[in-house]
Each structure stands twice: as C-alpha cells, then as structure tokens.
Amino acid sequence: MLLFCCTFSSFNTHAQNQEIRRIYDEFYDDKPVHFGFLFGLSSSRFNITHSERFVTGNTTADTVVSLVSPGNFAFQVGGIVNLKLSETFDLKSGINIALFGRQVDYRFPTEPSRVYSEFRESTWLEIPIMLKFKSQRRGNSRMYMAAGVKYGVEANVRKSVNKTRLNTTTSDLTLEYGIGFERFFQYFKFTPELRFSTGLVDMFVQPSGNSNLYSRGIDKLSSHTVTLYLMFE
C-alpha cells in the first residue's frame, strides 16, 4: 500500500510538472508574418542646444537665464507587422498614433522664482522600422534586442503659426533602440518592451526678427522619448 501511494504521488507530481512545462504555440516561428497591436506609455521631452545669445547674453529683462524641458506623459497606440527574416532576426514595422505634450520652461532675471512654460501638444502618425535580434526560445519565453528608425508626421497641424510663441517642425526622424521580453500564452504572445527614441533632426523653427522671447537662447531642439510598450500578437 505504501509503495502504491509513493508511486501515485510521484506520477501526480510528474504530471503537474509536465503541465507547467507545456509549450504554447510551439510552431509560432514557422509562420513568416505575424500581426498584432500595441499600447505605449511614454515620457517625452526636448533636448535643447543653447544658442550663443543664451551663453553670452547680459542680464536684461528679456534675457533667458534658464531653459529646461521636463519630461511629460505621452500615450501611443498602433498596429504591428512582424516579418521573419531568419531564425535570429525579424523585421518589425507598423503604424502608431501618438499623443505628445512637450514643453520648455523659462526663467528670467527679473523674476527668478517664476517659471514660464511653452507647451507643445500634438498628435503624430509614426512609422517605425526595427530590426530585431532574438535569443533562442526557452519554453514559453525569450529575450530580444531591437534597433531602427522611426519617421513621424504631425497630424493636427496648426493652420497659422504664432510668431510670438515657440514653434517646431511638423515632422521628425528618430533613432530607436530597446530591449524586450516575449512571453507565449495559449492564445497570444505578450511582449513588454522598453524603448529609447533620440531625435536625429532639428525641430526648432527659427523665428523671423527678434520679437520672440521664447525662442531666444535656443539654437536647436530635438526629441527624446522613453517608452514602455505593451504588445499583443
């Protein structure tokens, strides 16, 4: 009786372990193309390159003594197309809709404790092209690294430009790189990915004349975004 109980217990434990080790969608990599969707939670800001006026300016009332671009919350949603190139590499693309709110904070010598802010809120259509380097799949999970570029176009372009405010271009090109973790479930693959985006172009629109206080002290503006993507394929 004792021997039977031990044998049954061993068999039951082995069966449970087999259930835990079940491989979901084991022929996933045999398909050349996969589709999915994503959500992204981001922190976005401008990288500011100061002009000579900011560096050498005097302390008159219209001189900017501080220029800072804090990170602001952004949200993204979009579709995914994943093309298998080899056992190790994939090509990933798609189209995203992104809501950004970037700002620049100013301080003037007459009111050093007061912060003036220029807020640039916009909606963008983005197309990323990423090359993904995958590790070997272990059970239902694997890691990967990805890098590429992303082109974005502002969708809600203003009809007229306010020459007294801070103005930026309506297109952007960014360098993308990140790391992700793929987890296979019974009916889908879930992938969290941490990605960094660094702007490759100058988005700052130089104003005509010298009447724009908010553009003084700025030579270049480029975008910088850190995003946590949640992908479902």
C-alpha positions as CSV (number, residue, x, y, z in Angstrom):
1,M,0.0,0.0,0.0
2,L,2.8,2.4,0.9
3,L,4.6,1.6,-2.3
4,F,1.4,2.3,-4.3
5,C,1.0,5.7,-2.6
6,C,4.6,6.7,-3.3
7,T,4.2,5.6,-6.9
8,F,1.0,7.5,-7.4
9,S,2.4,10.6,-5.7
10,S,5.4,10.5,-8.0
11,F,3.2,10.2,-11.1
12,N,1.0,13.0,-10.0
13,T,4.0,15.3,-9.4
14,H,5.4,14.4,-12.8
15,A,2.1,15.2,-14.4
16,Q,1.9,18.6,-12.8
17,N,5.4,19.4,-13.9
18,Q,4.5,18.4,-17.4
19,E,1.5,20.7,-17.3
20,I,3.7,23.6,-16.1
21,R,6.2,23.0,-18.9
22,R,3.5,23.0,-21.6
23,I,4.8,24.8,-24.7
24,Y,2.2,27.2,-26.1
25,D,2.1,27.8,-29.9
26,E,5.3,25.8,-30.4
27,F,5.1,26.3,-34.2
28,Y,4.9,30.1,-33.9
29,D,8.2,30.7,-35.6
30,D,7.3,28.6,-38.6
31,K,4.9,31.4,-39.8
32,P,6.7,34.1,-41.9
33,V,4.4,37.0,-40.8
34,H,2.6,38.0,-37.6
35,F,0.2,40.8,-36.8
36,G,-0.7,42.5,-33.6
37,F,-1.3,45.7,-31.7
38,L,0.4,47.7,-29.0
39,F,-0.1,50.3,-26.3
40,G,2.7,52.7,-25.2
41,L,3.3,54.7,-22.1
42,S,6.0,57.4,-22.6
43,S,7.9,60.2,-21.1
44,S,8.8,62.7,-23.7
45,R,10.8,66.0,-23.8
46,F,13.1,68.2,-25.9
47,N,16.9,68.0,-26.0
48,I,17.9,71.7,-26.0
49,T,21.0,73.1,-27.7
50,H,21.6,76.6,-26.4
51,S,22.4,79.5,-28.7
52,E,25.3,81.9,-28.4
53,R,22.8,84.5,-27.1
54,F,22.0,82.3,-24.1
55,V,25.7,81.8,-23.3
56,T,26.9,85.3,-23.8
57,G,23.6,87.3,-23.1
58,N,23.6,90.0,-20.5
59,T,21.1,90.2,-17.6
60,T,18.5,92.5,-19.2
61,A,14.8,91.8,-18.5
62,D,14.3,89.9,-21.8
63,T,17.3,87.6,-21.3
64,V,16.5,83.9,-20.6
65,V,18.7,82.7,-17.7
66,S,17.3,79.1,-17.6
67,L,16.0,76.8,-20.3
68,V,14.7,73.3,-19.2
69,S,12.5,70.8,-20.9
70,P,10.9,68.4,-18.3
71,G,9.5,65.0,-19.2
72,N,5.8,64.9,-19.9
73,F,3.4,61.9,-20.2
74,A,2.7,60.6,-23.7
75,F,0.4,57.8,-25.0
76,Q,0.7,55.6,-28.1
77,V,-1.5,53.0,-29.7
78,G,-0.9,51.2,-33.0
79,G,-0.6,48.1,-35.1
80,I,2.3,45.7,-35.6
81,V,3.6,43.8,-38.6
82,N,6.4,41.3,-37.8
83,L,8.3,39.7,-40.7
84,K,10.6,36.7,-40.0
85,L,14.0,37.1,-41.8
86,S,15.8,34.2,-40.2
87,E,15.9,32.1,-37.0
88,T,17.6,35.0,-35.3
89,F,16.4,38.2,-37.0
90,D,13.0,39.7,-37.6
91,L,11.9,42.9,-39.3
92,K,9.1,44.8,-37.3
93,S,7.1,47.7,-38.5
94,G,3.5,49.1,-38.3
95,I,1.8,52.5,-37.8
96,N,1.2,54.3,-34.5
97,I,-0.9,57.2,-33.3
98,A,1.0,59.1,-30.6
99,L,-0.2,61.9,-28.3
100,F,2.8,64.1,-27.1
101,G,2.9,67.1,-24.8
102,R,6.4,68.5,-24.8
103,Q,7.3,71.8,-23.1
104,V,10.1,74.2,-22.4
105,D,10.4,76.1,-19.1
106,Y,11.9,79.6,-18.9
107,R,13.2,81.8,-16.1
108,F,14.0,85.5,-16.5
109,P,16.4,87.6,-14.3
110,T,13.6,89.9,-13.2
111,E,11.5,87.0,-11.7
112,P,14.0,84.2,-11.0
113,S,11.5,82.2,-8.9
114,R,8.7,82.3,-11.6
115,V,8.6,79.7,-14.3
116,Y,7.1,80.5,-17.7
117,S,6.2,77.4,-19.8
118,E,5.7,76.9,-23.5
119,F,3.6,73.7,-24.0
120,R,3.6,72.0,-27.4
121,E,0.8,69.5,-27.5
122,S,0.4,67.4,-30.7
123,T,-0.9,64.2,-32.3
124,W,1.5,62.3,-34.5
125,L,1.4,59.4,-37.1
126,E,4.5,57.3,-36.7
127,I,6.0,54.5,-38.8
128,P,8.9,52.6,-37.1
129,I,11.2,50.2,-38.9
130,M,13.0,47.9,-36.5
131,L,15.5,45.1,-36.8
132,K,15.0,42.6,-34.0
133,F,17.7,40.2,-32.8
134,K,16.1,37.3,-30.9
135,S,17.6,34.8,-28.4
136,Q,16.8,31.1,-28.5
137,R,13.3,30.4,-27.2
138,R,13.3,28.7,-23.8
139,G,10.0,27.1,-23.1
140,N,7.4,29.9,-23.4
141,S,9.7,32.9,-23.3
142,R,12.7,34.6,-24.9
143,M,14.6,37.9,-24.9
144,Y,15.4,40.2,-27.8
145,M,17.1,43.5,-28.7
146,A,15.8,45.8,-31.4
147,A,17.1,48.9,-33.2
148,G,16.0,51.0,-36.1
149,V,14.5,54.4,-37.1
150,K,11.0,55.9,-36.9
151,Y,9.5,58.6,-39.1
152,G,6.7,60.8,-37.6
153,V,4.3,63.4,-39.1
154,E,2.2,65.7,-37.0
155,A,-1.5,65.1,-37.7
156,N,-3.1,68.2,-36.1
157,V,-1.0,70.8,-37.8
158,R,-2.0,74.4,-36.9
159,K,-3.3,76.5,-39.8
160,S,-1.3,79.6,-38.7
161,V,1.9,80.0,-36.8
162,N,2.1,82.3,-33.8
163,K,5.3,84.2,-34.3
164,T,5.4,85.2,-30.6
165,R,5.4,81.6,-29.3
166,L,7.8,78.7,-29.6
167,N,7.3,76.8,-32.9
168,T,8.6,73.4,-34.1
169,T,8.5,71.4,-37.3
170,T,5.7,69.0,-38.2
171,S,7.9,66.0,-38.9
172,D,10.6,64.1,-37.1
173,L,13.1,61.3,-37.6
174,T,14.3,59.3,-34.6
175,L,16.8,56.6,-33.8
176,E,15.1,53.8,-31.9
177,Y,16.7,51.1,-29.7
178,G,15.5,48.9,-26.9
179,I,15.1,45.5,-25.2
180,G,12.1,43.3,-24.8
181,F,10.8,40.1,-23.4
182,E,8.4,37.7,-25.3
183,R,6.0,35.5,-23.3
184,F,3.9,33.0,-25.1
185,F,0.4,32.1,-23.8
186,Q,-2.2,29.8,-25.1
187,Y,-3.9,32.2,-27.4
188,F,-1.5,35.1,-27.9
189,K,2.1,36.4,-27.3
190,F,2.6,39.2,-24.8
191,T,5.7,41.4,-25.2
192,P,6.7,44.2,-22.9
193,E,9.5,46.3,-24.4
194,L,11.5,49.3,-23.1
195,R,12.5,51.6,-26.0
196,F,14.5,54.8,-26.3
197,S,14.0,57.3,-29.1
198,T,16.5,60.0,-29.9
199,G,15.7,62.7,-32.4
200,L,18.1,62.9,-35.4
201,V,16.8,66.2,-36.9
202,D,16.4,69.8,-35.6
203,M,12.8,70.5,-34.8
204,F,13.3,74.2,-33.9
205,V,11.7,76.8,-36.2
206,Q,13.8,79.9,-36.1
207,P,11.6,83.0,-35.9
208,S,11.9,86.0,-38.1
209,G,13.0,89.2,-36.4
210,N,13.9,89.4,-32.7
211,S,10.5,89.8,-31.1
212,N,10.0,86.2,-29.9
213,L,11.2,86.0,-26.2
214,Y,10.6,82.3,-26.1
215,S,12.9,81.5,-28.9
216,R,15.8,83.5,-27.6
217,G,18.6,81.3,-26.2
218,I,17.6,78.2,-28.3
219,D,19.7,77.0,-31.2
220,K,18.3,73.5,-31.7
221,L,15.5,71.3,-30.4
222,S,15.4,67.5,-30.8
223,S,13.0,65.0,-29.4
224,H,13.8,62.4,-26.7
225,T,11.3,59.8,-25.6
226,V,11.4,56.7,-23.3
227,T,8.5,54.3,-23.9
228,L,7.2,51.2,-22.3
229,Y,5.4,49.2,-25.0
230,L,2.9,46.5,-24.2
231,M,2.4,44.4,-27.4
232,F,0.0,41.6,-28.2
233,E,0.5,39.3,-31.2
